[in-house]
Amino acid sequence: MGQHNEAMPSLESNIDRLYEGPLNQFVAARQALAKTLTGDEARQVKQLPKPTVAAWAVNQVYWRTRPVYDRLTKSGKKLRSAQIAALNGRSLDLRDVANEHRAAVAHAVTEALRLAGEADAHPNTDELSRTFEALSMETDRAEPAGRLSKALQPAGFEALAGIVVKDPAPARKASVVPEQKAGHGRSAASATAAAQAEARRQQQAAERERLAAIEHAGAEVDRARRAEELARAELVRLTRDREAAEALLARLRDQN
């Protein structure tokens, strides 16, 4: 008689399912999972934080539309590398890279809003945008991918702190006159200042685009509300017409 061996889901995969599942069922699912465990594992599950609406929507992009999430993180790494290259004095146009990154963030926000809408959830568009930007640029992840519990704030230019800025024009000779050293120092400082200025311009452009996206989303919400109000009014009219027709039918039947 053969034995039936079916691999049991690991604790990590069960936790993943918690954050992948419906937000309104998170607490009940967490309690149910904890009851199947003992000791440290049960305590670990009981302490898992319930995601905010925005964090849950971001998690859904990771679980349900992974290519969108992967494009976001890839573009973030590319932008960070470009910023570091500019700091090191390499001639580089950050605009194309930054534009690509903003497009990836916008696409991720759109998907998060769509997935949340399917579950009748309404995350804040601004929180989604900031969180996706932070996730795409982070180097140290506080929470595993797909298990975000709260919205994040993107780091500013200080995120590049600690990066070693190389002198773009090192001296070729062992003995260099003070004027030449000063020139090299000014060159490195100039490259750093230019990179910082470009980064600030990119951040300002991203902020303008984010505000425009918020305005557009708000207009879409207003349009949907107006359409809903018209639909409700039409439903009331049709209901009155139906009731009047039913009353007429009843009177005609009573006359027989």
N, C-alpha and C positions, 0 to 999 in steps of 0.2 A: 504494500500500500504506500503510495508515494506521499511525501510530505509537501505541504503547501507553504512555501516561503514567500512572503510579501514584505518588502522593505517598509518599515514604519517611517513616516515622515520625521525628519529631525526637528529638534526644537527651533533651530534657526528658520527652517522652512515654514514651520507653523507660525512663527512670529511674522515672517514676511506676509503670510496670508491675512494676518490681522490688519496690517497697514494697506494691503491691497483691497480689502473688503470694504463694504459700505460704511460710511462714517457713523451713521445712526445705529449701527450694530456693533461698533467697536467695543464698548464697555461690556456688553453681554458676551461677545465672543472671547474677550480677554478673561472674563470670569470662568467661562466654560473651559478654556484651555488650561487655566490655573488649576482647576479641579482634577485634571488628568495628571497633574504633576505633584511632586513632593519636594520638600527641602528647599535648597537654594534655587532650583529651577522654578518652583512655584512662586517663591518670593520675587524672583526676577521678572516673571510675567506680570504679577500683580502691580509691580512698580512701573510698567511700561506706560508712558504718557499718551493720553489720547491726543491725536493731532488737531490743530486748529483747522478751520475750513480751508484756508489758503495752503497750509502745509499738506493737507490731505489731497487737494487738487494737484499740487506739484507731484506728490507720490503717484497719483494716477497716470500722469504723463510717463513716469518711469516704468510703471507696470504694464500699461496698455498701449502706449505709442513709443516704444523704446527708441526707434530711429530718430524721432524728434529730440528726445533727451540726449542721445549720443551726439547728434549734430551740435546741440547747445554746448556740451562740455568740450567737444573738439574745437569749436570756434573760440571758446574762452581760453583754452591752452594756447591757441595760435595767437590770440591777441596779447596774452601775457608774454609770450616769447618775443613778439614784435616790439613790445614796450622795453623789454630788457635789451634787445638789440639796439634800439634807439639810445638807450642810456649809455651803451658802450661805444657810441659814436658812429655806428654803421648807418649809412644813408638808407633810409627806409620810409616809405609813405605809409603811415598808419591808417590813413582814411579808408582804404579799401578793406583792410582787415577789420577795422572798427565797424564799418557798415555791414559787413558780413555777420559780425557778432550781434549787432542790434537786430538784424533780420532774424537770426536764430532765436534770440530772446522773445521777439514779437510772435514768432511762430509757436514757441512753447507756451506763451501766455494764451494765445488763441485756442490751442488744444486743451489747456487746463480749464478754460472757461467752458468749452464745449463738453468736456467730460463731466465737469461739475454740474452743468445745466441738465444733463441726462439724469442726474441723481437729485435734481431740484435743490442743488446747493449753490450758494452765491458768494464766492470768494471775492475779496477786494482786489481789483485789477492792479492797483499800485503795489500791494503786498506781493502779488504774483511776480510782477516785473522785477522788483528788488530781489526777491528770493532766487529767481532764475539767474539773475546777473551774479549774485553772490555764489551760487552753486557752481557756475561756469568758471569762476576765477579762483575758487578756493584751492589751497594746497594741502591744508590739514582738515580732514572731514570729521566733524564732531559726531555725526550720526550716520549710520550706514545708508547707502543709496536706497531710496524707496521707503525709508522709515523716518522721514522728517516729521518732527512734532510741532514745530512752530516756524513762523516766517523768519527770514534772515535779512540782514542788512549788508549790502555790498561794501567791501573795503574800498577806500579811496586810493590815491596814489601812494599812500603810506604802505600799501600791501607789497610794494616793491622794496621796502626798506630791508637793508641787509644784503642787497644785490651788490656784488663787487663791480664797480665801474672801472673799466680798463682805460688806460691812457691810449687814445687812438693813434698817437704818433710818438712812440717811445724813442728815447735818444739812442743813436747808433754807436756813439763813442762813450768810453768810460768817463772822460772828463768833459763836462758840459758847462758852458759859461752860464752865470745866473740868469742872463736875459733869455737864453734858450729854455731853461727850466721854467721860467715864468711864463714863457709862451706856451709850453706844453700844458701848464696848469690852467691857463686861460682857455686853451682849446678843450680840455676835458670839462671844465666848468661850463663852457658855452654849450657843449653837446648835452650835458646833463640838464641845463636850463631849458634848452630847446625841447628835449624829450618831455620834461615836466610841463612845459607850456602846451605841447601837443596833446599830452594826456588830459590836461584841463579842458582843452577845446573839445576833445572827444567826449569827456564826461558831460560837458554842457550840451553838446549835440544829442547825447543819449537822453539827457533830462528833457530836452525839448520834444524829442520823439516820444518819450514816455508820457508826457503831459498831453500830447496830441492823441495818443492811443487812448488815454483815459477819457478825453473829451469825446472821441468817436464812440467809445463804448457807452458813455452816458447818453449820447444821442440815440444809440441803438436801443437802450433801455427805455427811453422816453417814447420812441416809435412803437416798441412792442407794447408798452402800456396803453398807448392810444388805440392800437389795434385791438387790444383786449377789451377796452371799454366799449368800442364799437361792436365787437362781437357779443358782449354781454347785452347791450341794448337791442341788438337784432334778435338775440335769444328771447328776451322779454317780449318783444313784439310777436314773434312766432308762437310763443306760448299762449299769448292772449288770443291770437287767431285760432289756434287749435282748440282752446277752451270754448270759444264762441261757436266754432263749427260743431263741437261735441254737444253743446247745449241746443243748437238748432236741430241736430239729428235726434236728440232725445225728445224734443217737442213734437217733431214730425211722427215719431214712433208712437207717442202717446195719443195722437189724433186718430190712430187706427183702432 
